[in-house]
Amino acid sequence: MAPRQVTRDWRDWVGLLARLALGFGLAFAGLLKVGRLEANVAQVELYQLPLPHSVITVIGYAQPFFEIAVGVMLMIGLFTR
């Protein structure tokens, strides 16, 4: 049964590294956008989503904070199995 445990440990490490990399990437992207919220709103407007302008504005302002929150949750392992 020892080889099976080694395989499980290897998969756990790969999952951890992937989770940390994705979490760091999301959090970093969000941090870059926080300093320029108006530019982020303008960028979201360029997506030409079929939504009212007020909703697009809310999405543009909230997106960086959502990215940071999800990135941190991934890095600390919140809501993982």
HTML snippet that shows the backbone in 3Dmol.js (N, CA, C, O; Angstrom):
<script src="https://3Dmol.org/build/3Dmol-min.js"></script>
<div id="view" style="width:600px;height:400px;position:relative"></div>
<script>
const pdb = `
ATOM      1  N   MET A   1       0.799  -1.199   0.000  1.00  0.00           N
ATOM      2  CA  MET A   1       0.000   0.000   0.000  1.00  0.00           C
ATOM      3  C   MET A   1       0.845   1.268   0.000  1.00  0.00           C
ATOM      4  O   MET A   1       0.297   2.354  -0.192  1.00  0.00           O
ATOM      5  N   ALA A   2       2.109   1.178   0.200  1.00  0.00           N
ATOM      6  CA  ALA A   2       2.966   2.359   0.230  1.00  0.00           C
ATOM      7  C   ALA A   2       2.978   3.112  -1.098  1.00  0.00           C
ATOM      8  O   ALA A   2       2.921   4.341  -1.077  1.00  0.00           O
ATOM      9  N   PRO A   3       3.051   2.437  -2.269  1.00  0.00           N
ATOM     10  CA  PRO A   3       3.060   3.194  -3.527  1.00  0.00           C
ATOM     11  C   PRO A   3       1.798   4.032  -3.721  1.00  0.00           C
ATOM     12  O   PRO A   3       1.851   5.119  -4.296  1.00  0.00           O
ATOM     13  N   ARG A   4       0.679   3.528  -3.246  1.00  0.00           N
ATOM     14  CA  ARG A   4      -0.563   4.276  -3.387  1.00  0.00           C
ATOM     15  C   ARG A   4      -0.505   5.577  -2.585  1.00  0.00           C
ATOM     16  O   ARG A   4      -0.996   6.608  -3.044  1.00  0.00           O
ATOM     17  N   GLN A   5       0.080   5.535  -1.413  1.00  0.00           N
ATOM     18  CA  GLN A   5       0.215   6.735  -0.594  1.00  0.00           C
ATOM     19  C   GLN A   5       1.130   7.764  -1.267  1.00  0.00           C
ATOM     20  O   GLN A   5       0.864   8.964  -1.210  1.00  0.00           O
ATOM     21  N   VAL A   6       2.197   7.296  -1.899  1.00  0.00           N
ATOM     22  CA  VAL A   6       3.105   8.208  -2.596  1.00  0.00           C
ATOM     23  C   VAL A   6       2.369   8.909  -3.732  1.00  0.00           C
ATOM     24  O   VAL A   6       2.553  10.111  -3.928  1.00  0.00           O
ATOM     25  N   THR A   7       1.550   8.195  -4.476  1.00  0.00           N
ATOM     26  CA  THR A   7       0.782   8.790  -5.565  1.00  0.00           C
ATOM     27  C   THR A   7      -0.175   9.841  -5.030  1.00  0.00           C
ATOM     28  O   THR A   7      -0.313  10.915  -5.616  1.00  0.00           O
ATOM     29  N   ARG A   8      -0.820   9.546  -3.946  1.00  0.00           N
ATOM     30  CA  ARG A   8      -1.751  10.505  -3.360  1.00  0.00           C
ATOM     31  C   ARG A   8      -1.002  11.754  -2.902  1.00  0.00           C
ATOM     32  O   ARG A   8      -1.479  12.868  -3.116  1.00  0.00           O
ATOM     33  N   ASP A   9       0.149  11.589  -2.284  1.00  0.00           N
ATOM     34  CA  ASP A   9       0.924  12.740  -1.839  1.00  0.00           C
ATOM     35  C   ASP A   9       1.352  13.607  -3.018  1.00  0.00           C
ATOM     36  O   ASP A   9       1.313  14.835  -2.932  1.00  0.00           O
ATOM     37  N   TRP A  10       1.761  12.979  -4.115  1.00  0.00           N
ATOM     38  CA  TRP A  10       2.181  13.709  -5.300  1.00  0.00           C
ATOM     39  C   TRP A  10       1.025  14.543  -5.858  1.00  0.00           C
ATOM     40  O   TRP A  10       1.210  15.701  -6.232  1.00  0.00           O
ATOM     41  N   ARG A  11      -0.148  13.954  -5.909  1.00  0.00           N
ATOM     42  CA  ARG A  11      -1.319  14.676  -6.421  1.00  0.00           C
ATOM     43  C   ARG A  11      -1.694  15.831  -5.504  1.00  0.00           C
ATOM     44  O   ARG A  11      -2.097  16.896  -5.971  1.00  0.00           O
ATOM     45  N   ASP A  12      -1.563  15.620  -4.212  1.00  0.00           N
ATOM     46  CA  ASP A  12      -1.855  16.697  -3.271  1.00  0.00           C
ATOM     47  C   ASP A  12      -0.924  17.890  -3.492  1.00  0.00           C
ATOM     48  O   ASP A  12      -1.367  19.037  -3.453  1.00  0.00           O
ATOM     49  N   TRP A  13       0.363  17.624  -3.725  1.00  0.00           N
ATOM     50  CA  TRP A  13       1.323  18.701  -3.952  1.00  0.00           C
ATOM     51  C   TRP A  13       1.034  19.442  -5.254  1.00  0.00           C
ATOM     52  O   TRP A  13       1.140  20.667  -5.306  1.00  0.00           O
ATOM     53  N   VAL A  14       0.674  18.715  -6.293  1.00  0.00           N
ATOM     54  CA  VAL A  14       0.351  19.365  -7.569  1.00  0.00           C
ATOM     55  C   VAL A  14      -0.887  20.240  -7.403  1.00  0.00           C
ATOM     56  O   VAL A  14      -0.930  21.362  -7.906  1.00  0.00           O
ATOM     57  N   GLY A  15      -1.883  19.733  -6.706  1.00  0.00           N
ATOM     58  CA  GLY A  15      -3.085  20.530  -6.453  1.00  0.00           C
ATOM     59  C   GLY A  15      -2.780  21.783  -5.649  1.00  0.00           C
ATOM     60  O   GLY A  15      -3.312  22.857  -5.931  1.00  0.00           O
ATOM     61  N   LEU A  16      -1.924  21.642  -4.652  1.00  0.00           N
ATOM     62  CA  LEU A  16      -1.538  22.789  -3.835  1.00  0.00           C
ATOM     63  C   LEU A  16      -0.814  23.835  -4.673  1.00  0.00           C
ATOM     64  O   LEU A  16      -1.121  25.023  -4.587  1.00  0.00           O
ATOM     65  N   LEU A  17       0.140  23.400  -5.477  1.00  0.00           N
ATOM     66  CA  LEU A  17       0.887  24.348  -6.307  1.00  0.00           C
ATOM     67  C   LEU A  17      -0.017  25.043  -7.322  1.00  0.00           C
ATOM     68  O   LEU A  17       0.113  26.245  -7.551  1.00  0.00           O
ATOM     69  N   ALA A  18      -0.922  24.296  -7.924  1.00  0.00           N
ATOM     70  CA  ALA A  18      -1.854  24.891  -8.887  1.00  0.00           C
ATOM     71  C   ALA A  18      -2.769  25.898  -8.200  1.00  0.00           C
ATOM     72  O   ALA A  18      -3.027  26.979  -8.731  1.00  0.00           O
ATOM     73  N   ARG A  19      -3.255  25.538  -7.021  1.00  0.00           N
ATOM     74  CA  ARG A  19      -4.136  26.431  -6.268  1.00  0.00           C
ATOM     75  C   ARG A  19      -3.406  27.708  -5.861  1.00  0.00           C
ATOM     76  O   ARG A  19      -3.968  28.799  -5.951  1.00  0.00           O
ATOM     77  N   LEU A  20      -2.154  27.578  -5.412  1.00  0.00           N
ATOM     78  CA  LEU A  20      -1.376  28.754  -5.024  1.00  0.00           C
ATOM     79  C   LEU A  20      -1.069  29.645  -6.225  1.00  0.00           C
ATOM     80  O   LEU A  20      -1.153  30.869  -6.126  1.00  0.00           O
ATOM     81  N   ALA A  21      -0.715  29.040  -7.352  1.00  0.00           N
ATOM     82  CA  ALA A  21      -0.401  29.825  -8.550  1.00  0.00           C
ATOM     83  C   ALA A  21      -1.630  30.576  -9.055  1.00  0.00           C
ATOM     84  O   ALA A  21      -1.545  31.761  -9.379  1.00  0.00           O
ATOM     85  N   LEU A  22      -2.757  29.899  -9.124  1.00  0.00           N
ATOM     86  CA  LEU A  22      -3.981  30.547  -9.582  1.00  0.00           C
ATOM     87  C   LEU A  22      -4.421  31.627  -8.598  1.00  0.00           C
ATOM     88  O   LEU A  22      -4.824  32.717  -9.007  1.00  0.00           O
ATOM     89  N   GLY A  23      -4.345  31.330  -7.317  1.00  0.00           N
ATOM     90  CA  GLY A  23      -4.720  32.314  -6.302  1.00  0.00           C
ATOM     91  C   GLY A  23      -3.845  33.546  -6.349  1.00  0.00           C
ATOM     92  O   GLY A  23      -4.340  34.670  -6.263  1.00  0.00           O
ATOM     93  N   PHE A  24      -2.540  33.341  -6.485  1.00  0.00           N
ATOM     94  CA  PHE A  24      -1.625  34.478  -6.571  1.00  0.00           C
ATOM     95  C   PHE A  24      -1.907  35.297  -7.823  1.00  0.00           C
ATOM     96  O   PHE A  24      -1.915  36.527  -7.776  1.00  0.00           O
ATOM     97  N   GLY A  25      -2.138  34.620  -8.935  1.00  0.00           N
ATOM     98  CA  GLY A  25      -2.424  35.331 -10.182  1.00  0.00           C
ATOM     99  C   GLY A  25      -3.681  36.181 -10.090  1.00  0.00           C
ATOM    100  O   GLY A  25      -3.691  37.331 -10.530  1.00  0.00           O
ATOM    101  N   LEU A  26      -4.731  35.623  -9.524  1.00  0.00           N
ATOM    102  CA  LEU A  26      -5.978  36.377  -9.376  1.00  0.00           C
ATOM    103  C   LEU A  26      -5.809  37.555  -8.427  1.00  0.00           C
ATOM    104  O   LEU A  26      -6.240  38.667  -8.731  1.00  0.00           O
ATOM    105  N   ALA A  27      -5.187  37.317  -7.283  1.00  0.00           N
ATOM    106  CA  ALA A  27      -5.005  38.385  -6.303  1.00  0.00           C
ATOM    107  C   ALA A  27      -4.125  39.498  -6.872  1.00  0.00           C
ATOM    108  O   ALA A  27      -4.408  40.679  -6.668  1.00  0.00           O
ATOM    109  N   PHE A  28      -3.076  39.130  -7.574  1.00  0.00           N
ATOM    110  CA  PHE A  28      -2.179  40.123  -8.158  1.00  0.00           C
ATOM    111  C   PHE A  28      -2.896  40.944  -9.231  1.00  0.00           C
ATOM    112  O   PHE A  28      -2.739  42.164  -9.289  1.00  0.00           O
ATOM    113  N   ALA A  29      -3.678  40.281 -10.074  1.00  0.00           N
ATOM    114  CA  ALA A  29      -4.437  40.993 -11.110  1.00  0.00           C
ATOM    115  C   ALA A  29      -5.425  41.966 -10.477  1.00  0.00           C
ATOM    116  O   ALA A  29      -5.593  43.087 -10.955  1.00  0.00           O
ATOM    117  N   GLY A  30      -6.077  41.535  -9.404  1.00  0.00           N
ATOM    118  CA  GLY A  30      -7.001  42.421  -8.708  1.00  0.00           C
ATOM    119  C   GLY A  30      -6.299  43.610  -8.084  1.00  0.00           C
ATOM    120  O   GLY A  30      -6.804  44.732  -8.135  1.00  0.00           O
ATOM    121  N   LEU A  31      -5.131  43.368  -7.493  1.00  0.00           N
ATOM    122  CA  LEU A  31      -4.378  44.464  -6.879  1.00  0.00           C
ATOM    123  C   LEU A  31      -3.935  45.492  -7.916  1.00  0.00           C
ATOM    124  O   LEU A  31      -3.921  46.689  -7.632  1.00  0.00           O
ATOM    125  N   LEU A  32      -3.579  45.044  -9.096  1.00  0.00           N
ATOM    126  CA  LEU A  32      -3.192  45.977 -10.152  1.00  0.00           C
ATOM    127  C   LEU A  32      -4.367  46.851 -10.587  1.00  0.00           C
ATOM    128  O   LEU A  32      -4.172  48.005 -10.968  1.00  0.00           O
ATOM    129  N   LYS A  33      -5.573  46.313 -10.533  1.00  0.00           N
ATOM    130  CA  LYS A  33      -6.752  47.054 -10.984  1.00  0.00           C
ATOM    131  C   LYS A  33      -7.304  47.993  -9.925  1.00  0.00           C
ATOM    132  O   LYS A  33      -8.002  48.948 -10.265  1.00  0.00           O
ATOM    133  N   VAL A  34      -7.015  47.751  -8.650  1.00  0.00           N
ATOM    134  CA  VAL A  34      -7.590  48.564  -7.577  1.00  0.00           C
ATOM    135  C   VAL A  34      -7.146  50.020  -7.692  1.00  0.00           C
ATOM    136  O   VAL A  34      -7.931  50.925  -7.409  1.00  0.00           O
ATOM    137  N   GLY A  35      -5.928  50.254  -8.093  1.00  0.00           N
ATOM    138  CA  GLY A  35      -5.432  51.625  -8.203  1.00  0.00           C
ATOM    139  C   GLY A  35      -6.043  52.409  -9.346  1.00  0.00           C
ATOM    140  O   GLY A  35      -5.961  53.638  -9.365  1.00  0.00           O
ATOM    141  N   ARG A  36      -6.651  51.724 -10.297  1.00  0.00           N
ATOM    142  CA  ARG A  36      -7.227  52.386 -11.472  1.00  0.00           C
ATOM    143  C   ARG A  36      -8.645  51.870 -11.710  1.00  0.00           C
ATOM    144  O   ARG A  36      -8.915  51.233 -12.729  1.00  0.00           O
ATOM    145  N   LEU A  37      -9.533  52.140 -10.785  1.00  0.00           N
ATOM    146  CA  LEU A  37     -10.894  51.608 -10.888  1.00  0.00           C
ATOM    147  C   LEU A  37     -11.648  52.185 -12.084  1.00  0.00           C
ATOM    148  O   LEU A  37     -12.393  51.465 -12.749  1.00  0.00           O
ATOM    149  N   GLU A  38     -11.461  53.478 -12.363  1.00  0.00           N
ATOM    150  CA  GLU A  38     -12.170  54.075 -13.499  1.00  0.00           C
ATOM    151  C   GLU A  38     -11.723  53.439 -14.814  1.00  0.00           C
ATOM    152  O   GLU A  38     -12.538  53.224 -15.711  1.00  0.00           O
ATOM    153  N   ALA A  39     -10.442  53.141 -14.926  1.00  0.00           N
ATOM    154  CA  ALA A  39      -9.947  52.477 -16.135  1.00  0.00           C
ATOM    155  C   ALA A  39     -10.528  51.074 -16.252  1.00  0.00           C
ATOM    156  O   ALA A  39     -10.797  50.603 -17.357  1.00  0.00           O
ATOM    157  N   ASN A  40     -10.722  50.406 -15.124  1.00  0.00           N
ATOM    158  CA  ASN A  40     -11.316  49.070 -15.162  1.00  0.00           C
ATOM    159  C   ASN A  40     -12.779  49.141 -15.586  1.00  0.00           C
ATOM    160  O   ASN A  40     -13.251  48.287 -16.337  1.00  0.00           O
ATOM    161  N   VAL A  41     -13.494  50.149 -15.111  1.00  0.00           N
ATOM    162  CA  VAL A  41     -14.889  50.321 -15.533  1.00  0.00           C
ATOM    163  C   VAL A  41     -14.942  50.558 -17.042  1.00  0.00           C
ATOM    164  O   VAL A  41     -15.790  49.988 -17.729  1.00  0.00           O
ATOM    165  N   ALA A  42     -14.049  51.388 -17.555  1.00  0.00           N
ATOM    166  CA  ALA A  42     -14.012  51.641 -19.001  1.00  0.00           C
ATOM    167  C   ALA A  42     -13.694  50.363 -19.770  1.00  0.00           C
ATOM    168  O   ALA A  42     -14.251  50.126 -20.843  1.00  0.00           O
ATOM    169  N   GLN A  43     -12.812  49.550 -19.231  1.00  0.00           N
ATOM    170  CA  GLN A  43     -12.466  48.286 -19.896  1.00  0.00           C
ATOM    171  C   GLN A  43     -13.666  47.338 -19.923  1.00  0.00           C
ATOM    172  O   GLN A  43     -13.912  46.674 -20.931  1.00  0.00           O
ATOM    173  N   VAL A  44     -14.405  47.274 -18.827  1.00  0.00           N
ATOM    174  CA  VAL A  44     -15.590  46.408 -18.781  1.00  0.00           C
ATOM    175  C   VAL A  44     -16.647  46.920 -19.759  1.00  0.00           C
ATOM    176  O   VAL A  44     -17.362  46.124 -20.367  1.00  0.00           O
ATOM    177  N   GLU A  45     -16.750  48.234 -19.916  1.00  0.00           N
ATOM    178  CA  GLU A  45     -17.699  48.790 -20.885  1.00  0.00           C
ATOM    179  C   GLU A  45     -17.352  48.364 -22.314  1.00  0.00           C
ATOM    180  O   GLU A  45     -18.243  48.208 -23.149  1.00  0.00           O
ATOM    181  N   LEU A  46     -16.072  48.178 -22.593  1.00  0.00           N
ATOM    182  CA  LEU A  46     -15.653  47.756 -23.934  1.00  0.00           C
ATOM    183  C   LEU A  46     -16.072  46.325 -24.261  1.00  0.00           C
ATOM    184  O   LEU A  46     -16.063  45.931 -25.427  1.00  0.00           O
ATOM    185  N   TYR A  47     -16.437  45.548 -23.250  1.00  0.00           N
ATOM    186  CA  TYR A  47     -16.906  44.180 -23.500  1.00  0.00           C
ATOM    187  C   TYR A  47     -18.253  44.172 -24.213  1.00  0.00           C
ATOM    188  O   TYR A  47     -18.647  43.151 -24.777  1.00  0.00           O
ATOM    189  N   GLN A  48     -18.965  45.298 -24.197  1.00  0.00           N
ATOM    190  CA  GLN A  48     -20.282  45.458 -24.817  1.00  0.00           C
ATOM    191  C   GLN A  48     -21.268  44.397 -24.335  1.00  0.00           C
ATOM    192  O   GLN A  48     -21.942  43.744 -25.131  1.00  0.00           O
ATOM    193  N   LEU A  49     -21.334  44.243 -23.023  1.00  0.00           N
ATOM    194  CA  LEU A  49     -22.276  43.293 -22.432  1.00  0.00           C
ATOM    195  C   LEU A  49     -23.696  43.819 -22.573  1.00  0.00           C
ATOM    196  O   LEU A  49     -23.914  45.027 -22.488  1.00  0.00           O
ATOM    197  N   PRO A  50     -24.661  42.940 -22.787  1.00  0.00           N
ATOM    198  CA  PRO A  50     -26.050  43.393 -22.927  1.00  0.00           C
ATOM    199  C   PRO A  50     -26.692  43.652 -21.562  1.00  0.00           C
ATOM    200  O   PRO A  50     -27.686  43.022 -21.201  1.00  0.00           O
ATOM    201  N   LEU A  51     -26.110  44.582 -20.817  1.00  0.00           N
ATOM    202  CA  LEU A  51     -26.593  44.922 -19.481  1.00  0.00           C
ATOM    203  C   LEU A  51     -26.735  46.433 -19.378  1.00  0.00           C
ATOM    204  O   LEU A  51     -26.100  47.169 -20.133  1.00  0.00           O
ATOM    205  N   PRO A  52     -27.567  46.901 -18.447  1.00  0.00           N
ATOM    206  CA  PRO A  52     -27.668  48.350 -18.242  1.00  0.00           C
ATOM    207  C   PRO A  52     -26.323  48.942 -17.808  1.00  0.00           C
ATOM    208  O   PRO A  52     -25.497  48.267 -17.194  1.00  0.00           O
ATOM    209  N   HIS A  53     -26.133  50.196 -18.137  1.00  0.00           N
ATOM    210  CA  HIS A  53     -24.871  50.868 -17.822  1.00  0.00           C
ATOM    211  C   HIS A  53     -24.576  50.850 -16.322  1.00  0.00           C
ATOM    212  O   HIS A  53     -23.421  50.718 -15.919  1.00  0.00           O
ATOM    213  N   SER A  54     -25.609  50.982 -15.500  1.00  0.00           N
ATOM    214  CA  SER A  54     -25.393  50.986 -14.047  1.00  0.00           C
ATOM    215  C   SER A  54     -24.845  49.644 -13.559  1.00  0.00           C
ATOM    216  O   SER A  54     -24.007  49.607 -12.658  1.00  0.00           O
ATOM    217  N   VAL A  55     -25.311  48.552 -14.143  1.00  0.00           N
ATOM    218  CA  VAL A  55     -24.824  47.224 -13.754  1.00  0.00           C
ATOM    219  C   VAL A  55     -23.371  47.045 -14.198  1.00  0.00           C
ATOM    220  O   VAL A  55     -22.555  46.488 -13.463  1.00  0.00           O
ATOM    221  N   ILE A  56     -23.060  47.516 -15.387  1.00  0.00           N
ATOM    222  CA  ILE A  56     -21.690  47.411 -15.886  1.00  0.00           C
ATOM    223  C   ILE A  56     -20.745  48.219 -15.001  1.00  0.00           C
ATOM    224  O   ILE A  56     -19.618  47.795 -14.743  1.00  0.00           O
ATOM    225  N   THR A  57     -21.200  49.376 -14.539  1.00  0.00           N
ATOM    226  CA  THR A  57     -20.381  50.194 -13.645  1.00  0.00           C
ATOM    227  C   THR A  57     -20.114  49.462 -12.337  1.00  0.00           C
ATOM    228  O   THR A  57     -18.987  49.468 -11.842  1.00  0.00           O
ATOM    229  N   VAL A  58     -21.133  48.838 -11.777  1.00  0.00           N
ATOM    230  CA  VAL A  58     -20.957  48.080 -10.532  1.00  0.00           C
ATOM    231  C   VAL A  58     -19.982  46.928 -10.752  1.00  0.00           C
ATOM    232  O   VAL A  58     -19.110  46.680  -9.919  1.00  0.00           O
ATOM    233  N   ILE A  59     -20.126  46.231 -11.864  1.00  0.00           N
ATOM    234  CA  ILE A  59     -19.207  45.123 -12.170  1.00  0.00           C
ATOM    235  C   ILE A  59     -17.776  45.643 -12.283  1.00  0.00           C
ATOM    236  O   ILE A  59     -16.848  45.029 -11.758  1.00  0.00           O
ATOM    237  N   GLY A  60     -17.599  46.758 -12.956  1.00  0.00           N
ATOM    238  CA  GLY A  60     -16.267  47.322 -13.133  1.00  0.00           C
ATOM    239  C   GLY A  60     -15.606  47.707 -11.821  1.00  0.00           C
ATOM    240  O   GLY A  60     -14.401  47.521 -11.654  1.00  0.00           O
ATOM    241  N   TYR A  61     -16.385  48.242 -10.889  1.00  0.00           N
ATOM    242  CA  TYR A  61     -15.829  48.617  -9.587  1.00  0.00           C
ATOM    243  C   TYR A  61     -15.631  47.408  -8.673  1.00  0.00           C
ATOM    244  O   TYR A  61     -14.698  47.392  -7.872  1.00  0.00           O
ATOM    245  N   ALA A  62     -16.487  46.406  -8.780  1.00  0.00           N
ATOM    246  CA  ALA A  62     -16.421  45.258  -7.867  1.00  0.00           C
ATOM    247  C   ALA A  62     -15.437  44.187  -8.317  1.00  0.00           C
ATOM    248  O   ALA A  62     -14.923  43.439  -7.485  1.00  0.00           O
ATOM    249  N   GLN A  63     -15.168  44.098  -9.600  1.00  0.00           N
ATOM    250  CA  GLN A  63     -14.331  43.020 -10.134  1.00  0.00           C
ATOM    251  C   GLN A  63     -12.961  42.910  -9.465  1.00  0.00           C
ATOM    252  O   GLN A  63     -12.571  41.800  -9.106  1.00  0.00           O
ATOM    253  N   PRO A  64     -12.210  43.997  -9.279  1.00  0.00           N
ATOM    254  CA  PRO A  64     -10.892  43.846  -8.650  1.00  0.00           C
ATOM    255  C   PRO A  64     -10.970  43.279  -7.232  1.00  0.00           C
ATOM    256  O   PRO A  64     -10.144  42.452  -6.846  1.00  0.00           O
ATOM    257  N   PHE A  65     -11.949  43.717  -6.470  1.00  0.00           N
ATOM    258  CA  PHE A  65     -12.081  43.235  -5.096  1.00  0.00           C
ATOM    259  C   PHE A  65     -12.515  41.770  -5.062  1.00  0.00           C
ATOM    260  O   PHE A  65     -12.098  41.011  -4.187  1.00  0.00           O
ATOM    261  N   PHE A  66     -13.352  41.382  -6.020  1.00  0.00           N
ATOM    262  CA  PHE A  66     -13.752  39.983  -6.136  1.00  0.00           C
ATOM    263  C   PHE A  66     -12.551  39.119  -6.492  1.00  0.00           C
ATOM    264  O   PHE A  66     -12.378  38.035  -5.936  1.00  0.00           O
ATOM    265  N   GLU A  67     -11.720  39.593  -7.415  1.00  0.00           N
ATOM    266  CA  GLU A  67     -10.521  38.839  -7.794  1.00  0.00           C
ATOM    267  C   GLU A  67      -9.576  38.674  -6.607  1.00  0.00           C
ATOM    268  O   GLU A  67      -9.017  37.597  -6.401  1.00  0.00           O
ATOM    269  N   ILE A  68      -9.400  39.728  -5.836  1.00  0.00           N
ATOM    270  CA  ILE A  68      -8.528  39.646  -4.658  1.00  0.00           C
ATOM    271  C   ILE A  68      -9.090  38.649  -3.658  1.00  0.00           C
ATOM    272  O   ILE A  68      -8.355  37.814  -3.130  1.00  0.00           O
ATOM    273  N   ALA A  69     -10.392  38.732  -3.394  1.00  0.00           N
ATOM    274  CA  ALA A  69     -11.013  37.838  -2.410  1.00  0.00           C
ATOM    275  C   ALA A  69     -10.911  36.379  -2.840  1.00  0.00           C
ATOM    276  O   ALA A  69     -10.558  35.520  -2.032  1.00  0.00           O
ATOM    277  N   VAL A  70     -11.213  36.092  -4.089  1.00  0.00           N
ATOM    278  CA  VAL A  70     -11.137  34.709  -4.572  1.00  0.00           C
ATOM    279  C   VAL A  70      -9.690  34.227  -4.573  1.00  0.00           C
ATOM    280  O   VAL A  70      -9.421  33.077  -4.227  1.00  0.00           O
ATOM    281  N   GLY A  71      -8.764  35.090  -4.955  1.00  0.00           N
ATOM    282  CA  GLY A  71      -7.354  34.715  -4.942  1.00  0.00           C
ATOM    283  C   GLY A  71      -6.858  34.374  -3.548  1.00  0.00           C
ATOM    284  O   GLY A  71      -6.147  33.387  -3.363  1.00  0.00           O
ATOM    285  N   VAL A  72      -7.228  35.181  -2.571  1.00  0.00           N
ATOM    286  CA  VAL A  72      -6.817  34.907  -1.187  1.00  0.00           C
ATOM    287  C   VAL A  72      -7.465  33.625  -0.682  1.00  0.00           C
ATOM    288  O   VAL A  72      -6.816  32.824  -0.009  1.00  0.00           O
ATOM    289  N   MET A  73      -8.738  33.426  -1.001  1.00  0.00           N
ATOM    290  CA  MET A  73      -9.408  32.196  -0.566  1.00  0.00           C
ATOM    291  C   MET A  73      -8.742  30.963  -1.163  1.00  0.00           C
ATOM    292  O   MET A  73      -8.602  29.944  -0.487  1.00  0.00           O
ATOM    293  N   LEU A  74      -8.331  31.048  -2.422  1.00  0.00           N
ATOM    294  CA  LEU A  74      -7.620  29.924  -3.035  1.00  0.00           C
ATOM    295  C   LEU A  74      -6.280  29.679  -2.345  1.00  0.00           C
ATOM    296  O   LEU A  74      -5.917  28.534  -2.074  1.00  0.00           O
ATOM    297  N   MET A  75      -5.549  30.750  -2.063  1.00  0.00           N
ATOM    298  CA  MET A  75      -4.226  30.587  -1.461  1.00  0.00           C
ATOM    299  C   MET A  75      -4.292  30.000  -0.053  1.00  0.00           C
ATOM    300  O   MET A  75      -3.428  29.212   0.330  1.00  0.00           O
ATOM    301  N   ILE A  76      -5.312  30.378   0.719  1.00  0.00           N
ATOM    302  CA  ILE A  76      -5.396  29.832   2.076  1.00  0.00           C
ATOM    303  C   ILE A  76      -6.153  28.513   2.117  1.00  0.00           C
ATOM    304  O   ILE A  76      -6.196  27.849   3.153  1.00  0.00           O
ATOM    305  N   GLY A  77      -6.743  28.135   1.001  1.00  0.00           N
ATOM    306  CA  GLY A  77      -7.415  26.842   0.928  1.00  0.00           C
ATOM    307  C   GLY A  77      -8.835  26.851   1.455  1.00  0.00           C
ATOM    308  O   GLY A  77      -9.368  25.801   1.816  1.00  0.00           O
ATOM    309  N   LEU A  78      -9.451  28.013   1.504  1.00  0.00           N
ATOM    310  CA  LEU A  78     -10.825  28.107   1.986  1.00  0.00           C
ATOM    311  C   LEU A  78     -11.770  27.470   0.971  1.00  0.00           C
ATOM    312  O   LEU A  78     -11.621  27.679  -0.232  1.00  0.00           O
ATOM    313  N   PHE A  79     -12.721  26.711   1.442  1.00  0.00           N
ATOM    314  CA  PHE A  79     -13.724  26.013   0.637  1.00  0.00           C
ATOM    315  C   PHE A  79     -13.132  24.929  -0.254  1.00  0.00           C
ATOM    316  O   PHE A  79     -13.708  24.601  -1.292  1.00  0.00           O
ATOM    317  N   THR A  80     -12.003  24.375   0.131  1.00  0.00           N
ATOM    318  CA  THR A  80     -11.461  23.226  -0.591  1.00  0.00           C
ATOM    319  C   THR A  80     -11.846  21.963   0.157  1.00  0.00           C
ATOM    320  O   THR A  80     -12.253  22.013   1.318  1.00  0.00           O
ATOM    321  N   ARG A  81     -11.713  20.847  -0.511  1.00  0.00           N
ATOM    322  CA  ARG A  81     -12.118  19.592   0.118  1.00  0.00           C
ATOM    323  C   ARG A  81     -11.300  19.262   1.320  1.00  0.00           C
ATOM    324  O   ARG A  81     -11.525  18.233   1.956  1.00  0.00           O
TER     325      ARG A  81
END
`;
const viewer = $3Dmol.createViewer("view");
viewer.addModel(pdb, "pdb");
viewer.setStyle({}, {cartoon: {color: "spectrum"}});
viewer.zoomTo();
viewer.render();
</script>
